[in-house]
């Protein structure tokens, strides 16, 4: 998979927390040891921030000092964590769009994913939107300044580059038919044309009635050699979690929804029928 500074930083934070816990050290004990080794500007709150992935660009020197604090002497392990720190310091393309994407948590994780599974009830998934449809969705959200709308559309189209590169993640999208009915012909045609062996679209038809995801859509991001991350959002908040219990719950929801969805071919036929009626 492609290098994702966001994913590298997340992995680094998790590993540093694990190292501290393995040494059974409190954050205050880490600070005391860091000072004894010549470190400056260390505090318990700083340890907490970095372990929660709340730092912006990790300093390689800080990581190396923490490895000394935790008595990490294995050269390969040290090299791997320093590599993660250097990758985490890179700026993904989304950093230039922080005015419309914020920290771009989901956008930053997508390039490093091996598989993305998404369920959408009211809109077409962002990775599958056409420019005109994306513009309509953004404006429907109450944004009408042309400059801002254009930047948001541009950022959304840039996200889709991960579907065209050599390290393309698999993408499985399940979309409620209600969202398809509100899409224009070009958007519906795109959902048919874009499909390939590792990119599939399935539809939740009206006939299934209430289903496991009726309360809202979600996205599961799988990573080689790392835990799955669940992304959820509503009009005012966004959330990411890799808590094993929560991930298992969302995996089960996805399985239920997948069991209710039409097959790929049945979905293609339904989408074509919607096009023919427009």
C-alpha positions in Angstrom: 0.0 0.0 0.0 1.0 3.6 -0.5 2.7 5.5 2.3 0.1 7.3 4.5 1.5 9.8 7.0 -1.7 9.6 8.9 -1.5 5.8 9.2 2.2 5.9 10.1 1.6 8.3 12.9 -1.3 6.2 14.2 0.8 3.1 14.2 3.7 4.9 15.9 1.4 6.2 18.6 0.0 2.8 19.3 3.4 1.2 19.4 4.8 3.8 21.8 1.9 3.2 24.1 2.5 -0.5 24.0 6.1 0.0 24.9 5.3 2.1 27.9 2.7 -0.3 29.1 5.1 -3.2 28.7 7.6 -1.4 31.0 4.7 -0.7 33.4 5.7 3.0 33.5 3.3 5.9 34.2 3.5 9.0 32.1 5.2 10.8 35.0 7.8 8.1 35.3 8.5 8.4 31.5 9.0 12.2 31.9 11.4 11.7 34.9 13.4 9.2 32.9 13.4 11.4 29.8 14.8 14.3 31.8 17.5 12.1 33.3 18.6 11.2 29.8 18.9 14.8 28.8 15.4 15.4 27.3 13.7 18.8 27.7 10.1 20.0 27.2 8.6 16.7 28.4 5.4 16.5 30.4 2.8 13.8 31.3 0.3 15.6 29.0 2.8 15.4 26.1 3.0 11.6 26.6 -0.8 11.3 26.7 -1.1 13.4 23.5 1.3 11.4 21.5 -0.2 8.1 22.6 -3.6 9.3 21.6 -2.3 10.3 18.2 -2.9 14.0 19.0 0.5 15.2 17.9 0.8 16.8 14.4 4.3 16.0 13.2 6.4 13.7 15.4 10.0 14.7 16.1 12.4 11.9 15.3 14.6 13.0 18.2 11.6 12.6 20.6 10.9 9.1 19.3 14.6 8.1 19.7 14.6 9.4 23.2 11.5 7.4 24.1 13.1 4.3 22.7 16.0 4.9 25.1 13.5 5.4 28.0 11.8 2.1 27.1 15.2 0.3 26.7 14.5 -0.7 23.1 17.9 -2.0 21.9 16.8 -4.1 19.0 18.2 -2.3 16.0 15.5 -3.5 13.6 12.7 -2.4 15.9 14.3 1.0 16.5 14.8 1.5 12.7 11.1 0.6 12.1 9.8 3.1 14.6 12.1 5.8 13.3 10.9 5.1 9.8 7.3 5.5 11.0 8.3 8.8 12.6 9.9 10.1 9.4 6.9 9.0 7.3 4.5 10.6 9.8 6.3 13.9 9.3 5.5 13.9 5.6 2.6 16.1 4.4 -0.1 14.3 2.6 -1.8 16.2 -0.3 -4.8 16.7 2.1 -2.8 19.0 4.3 -3.2 21.7 1.6 -6.9 21.4 2.0 -7.1 21.6 5.8 -9.4 24.6 5.4 -12.2 22.2 4.1 -11.0 18.8 5.4 -9.8 19.7 8.8 -7.2 17.1 9.9 -8.5 14.8 7.1 -8.6 11.7 9.4 -10.4 9.5 6.9 -8.8 11.0 3.8 -5.3 10.4 5.4 -6.0 6.7 6.2 -7.5 5.7 2.9 -4.2 5.6 0.9 -2.8 3.0 3.4 -5.8 0.8 3.4 -5.8 -2.6 1.7 -9.6 -2.8 1.7 -12.4 -0.2 2.2 -15.9 -1.4 3.0 -18.5 1.4 3.1 -22.3 1.5 3.7 -24.2 4.6 2.7 -27.9 5.2 3.1 -28.5 8.8 1.8 -25.6 9.7 -0.5 -23.2 8.1 -2.9 -19.9 7.3 -1.2 -17.4 10.1 -1.7 -14.9 7.8 -3.5 -17.5 7.1 -6.1 -19.0 10.6 -6.7 -18.9 12.5 -9.9 -17.9 16.2 -9.7 -21.4 17.4 -10.5 -23.0 15.1 -7.9 -20.3 16.1 -5.3 -21.1 19.7 -5.9 -24.8 19.2 -5.4 -24.2 17.3 -2.2 -21.9 20.0 -0.8 -24.3 22.7 -1.7 -27.2 20.8 -0.1 -25.2 20.9 3.1 -25.6 24.7 3.2 -22.3 25.7 1.6 -22.8 28.1 -1.3 -19.6 30.1 -1.5 -18.3 29.2 -4.9 -14.6 29.2 -3.9 -15.3 26.9 -0.9 -17.5 24.6 -2.9 -14.9 24.3 -5.7 -12.2 23.4 -3.1 -14.3 20.8 -1.5 -15.1 19.3 -4.9 -11.5 19.4 -5.9 -10.5 17.6 -2.6 -13.1 15.0 -3.1 -11.8 14.2 -6.6 -8.3 14.0 -5.3 -9.3 11.4 -2.8 -10.4 9.2 -5.7 -6.8 9.0 -7.0 -6.3 6.0 -4.7 -8.6 4.0 -7.0 -6.3 4.5 -10.0 -2.8 3.9 -8.6 -0.7 0.7 -8.4 -1.6 0.3 -4.7 -5.3 0.5 -5.1 -7.3 -0.8 -2.1 -10.2 -3.0 -2.7 -13.5 -1.1 -2.4 -16.8 -2.7 -1.5 -19.7 -0.2 -1.5 -23.2 -1.0 -0.3 -25.7 1.8 -1.1 -29.3 2.1 -0.2 -31.6 2.5 -3.2 -32.9 5.7 -1.6 -29.6 7.4 -2.4 -29.6 6.2 -5.9 -33.0 7.7 -6.6 -31.7 11.1 -5.8 -28.7 10.7 -8.1 -28.5 12.1 -11.7 -28.0 9.9 -14.7 -24.3 10.6 -15.0 -23.7 9.6 -11.4 -25.7 6.3 -11.8 -23.8 5.5 -15.1 -20.5 6.1 -13.2 -21.5 3.5 -10.6 -21.8 1.0 -13.4 -18.7 2.0 -15.4 -16.3 2.3 -12.5 -16.7 -1.3 -11.3 -14.0 -3.9 -11.7 -12.7 -7.0 -10.0 -11.6 -5.1 -6.9 -14.3 -2.4 -6.9 -17.9 -3.5 -6.5 -21.2 -1.8 -5.8 -24.2 -3.5 -4.2 -27.6 -2.1 -3.5 -29.9 -2.3 -0.6 -33.4 -2.6 -2.1 -36.6 -1.3 -0.6 -37.8 -4.9 -0.2 -35.4 -5.5 2.8 -37.2 -3.0 4.9 -35.4 -1.9 8.1 -31.9 -3.3 8.1 -28.9 -3.5 10.5 -27.5 -0.1 9.4 -30.7 1.8 9.4 -29.4 4.3 12.0 -26.6 5.5 9.7 -23.8 4.6 7.3 -20.2 3.7 8.2 -16.8 2.8 6.7 -14.5 -0.1 7.7 -10.8 0.4 6.7 -8.6 -2.7 6.7 -4.8 -2.5 6.8 -2.2 -5.2 6.1 -0.6 -6.1 9.5 -2.7 -3.7 11.5 -6.1 -3.4 13.1 -9.3 -2.4 11.3 -10.5 1.1 11.8 -14.2 2.1 11.8 -15.2 5.6 10.6 -18.6 7.1 11.3 -20.0 10.6 10.8 -23.1 12.7 11.0 -23.6 16.3 10.0 -21.7 17.7 13.0 -19.2 15.0 14.1 -16.7 12.5 12.8 -15.3 9.6 14.7 -12.6 6.9 14.2 -12.1 3.9 16.4 -9.9 0.7 16.3 -11.2 -0.6 19.7 -11.5 -4.4 19.1 -14.9 -4.7 20.7 -16.3 -1.8 18.7 -14.8 -3.1 15.5 -16.3 -6.5 16.1 -19.7 -4.9 16.5 -19.4 -2.9 13.3 -18.1 -6.0 11.4 -21.3 -7.8 12.5 -23.4 -4.9 11.3 -21.6 -5.0 7.9 -22.2 -8.8 7.6 -25.9 -8.3 8.3 -26.2 -5.5 5.8 -24.2 -7.4 3.2 -26.6 -10.4 3.6 -29.5 -8.0 2.9 -28.0 -6.4 -0.2 -28.5 -7.5 -3.8 -25.8 -9.3 -5.7 -23.4 -7.3 -7.8 -25.2 -8.3 -11.0 -28.7 -7.7 -9.5 -27.5 -4.3 -8.3 -26.1 -3.4 -11.8 -29.5 -4.3 -13.3 -31.4 -2.1 -10.7 -29.1 0.8 -11.4 -29.6 0.4 -15.1 -33.4 0.4 -14.6 -33.1 3.6 -12.7 -31.2 5.1 -15.5 -33.7 4.0 -18.1 -36.5 5.6 -16.1 -34.9 9.0 -16.0 
